[in-house]
Amino acid sequence: MVLADPPRPIVPLAIAAPLSTAAGLLLVTAYPALAWWPMAFPAVAMALVALTGRRVWSAVLVGFLFGAAFFSVNLLFTARYLGPVPWIALSVLEALLTAAFAVPIALAYRWMPRIAPGRFGRLILLPALVAGLWTLREQVVGSWPYGGFPWGRIGVSQVNGPFAEVASWVGMSGLSFLAVLVCAMAIEYVRRSRVRRPLPAVPAFLVVIVLLALPQFPTSDAGAIRVGAVQGNGPAGYFDQRERNAVLNAQLAASAPLFGEEMDVLLWPEGGVDSDPTSSPATAAVLNQLSRRVDAPLLVSAVTERGTQLYNSALLWTADGGPEQTYDKRHPVPFGEYVPDRAFWEPFAPDLIGLIGREYTPGTASPVFDLNGIGVGLAICFDVIYDDVVWDGAAEGAQVFMFQTNNADFRGTDENLQQLAFARMRAIETGRSVVNLSTVGTSQVIAPDGATLAQLPVDVAGHMLTDVPLRTGLTPAVVIGPAVKIILGGGSLAALVVAGAVLAVRARTNKTPAPEGTGV
């Protein structure tokens, strides 16, 4: 068999470079605060067009420009208090990872048309491989290094759009795959048919129809729980000037209007107690008294110390039993809540690293509290962006989720709204209500379908008293989500390796050059 020549780039590098940069900037608009969800599709399509036909090093350049443009703007909130160094470091790291994983996508565009040049290969196999490799890149960025930072996933951008319900079937990674698949299919349809024949467009239209028509997977009604949730708007930022227990006092003041109201639990946000109630009798006494006043357990959060280790903890507190159940944040933020390999990194930015005095230990406990027979799923701040915490909570009996967060270090940025988008998507993905509570906002009670039941705006003190729906039953996203990620990510990489091996064998048989060069 004689091998076809590798496909040529759709656009020259002089156009691909600015096109990829523009794609990264356009993708930013798909996320809050603008949240123009349709913009994800032209942005992804532009990024793929810039990569099509590229050789290795030009793919690295194009991928880096896309990643740098997107992450430098999308992650701008990280510079709010600590200055440009963390922002630049994180943005460059994410851009480098994006550049590295642009190479497999470029190889897919060069190799697959030579192996499967027919309509099925070009319109289905190639787009599926490209979408899988894009999803693999999201998974790697979300898990490496130091646990990763799965921010800016394509699936999250669709929380306000008509495709969000699909996440209940295949999870956010599956939704990312399907969104990129539509873009890749559309590109191949235009390239192959030049929009003259409708038949080749059928596969893409079918994917869109599935995305639009597939309803949210139903979970079962299990009653309701009455939740008081308090946003104290205290000085909870890392560098806020405050007296001892200032945040605790702000939470107490904002809780006072709830005295005399009936509730099943009183929820406070991450860091709502700024002294360790497990070691401070005075703080414990305050919480005991509060629990008696509201005649309900408290779900509070504080930094706790056990031996020499510090934890960012959620505590289920009762007047008679104190901290009856404890959950510790599974994913402390590297270079925020601890410094990995401190001795290595400190010489690069000693003043900045020196500011991070605490070293939080990752928790290992189940992310579910038993609240008088009701399973309450938990996630503390950025825990919400990691699939394992939320999926484990649902699988281990959560009937409702209560997410505690502290956005005070990011006042005046879009960070709180981007994190809220994750919380809304988790509600849809798991078919569970979510109470997403911040020290400073934006706080919301979210229905199992992602609708907002109650809300507190940013930078105000206030409370919500809401009958929050309970649900039982597991969505397919929770049951098969881990397998979906393995199949999409690992499967696409394996398929690319097989494609390269096939081309190498054919090239050797036909005595033609190797399948891929490394030029521009």
Buried (B, 14 or more C-beta within 10 A) or exposed (E): EEBEEBBEBBBEBEEBBEBBBBBBBBBBBBBBEEBBBBBBBBBBBBBBBBBBBBBBBBBBBBBBBBBBBBBBBBBBBBBBBBEEBBBBBBBBBBBBBBBBBBBBBBBBBBBBBBBBEEBEBBBBBBBBBBBBBBBBBBBBBBBEEBBBBBBBBBBBBBBBBEBBBBBBBBBBBBBBBBBBBBBBBBBBBBBBBEEEEEEBBEBBBEBBEEBEEBEBBEBEEBEBBBBBBBBBBBBBBBEBEBEEBBBBBBBBBBBEEBEEBEBBBBBBBBBBBBBBBBEBEEBBEBBBEBBEBBEBBBBBBBBBEBEEEBBBBBBBBBBEEBBBBBBBBBBBBBBBBBBEEEEEBBEEBEEBBEEBEEBBBBBEBBBBBEBEEBBBBBBBBBBBBBBBBBBBBBBEBBBBBBBBBBBBBBBEBBBBBBBBBBBBBBBBBBBBBBBBBBBBBBBBBBBBBBEEBBBBEBBEBBBBBBBBBBBBBBBBBBBBBBEBBEBBBEBBBEBBEEBBEBBEEBBEEEEEEEBBEEEE
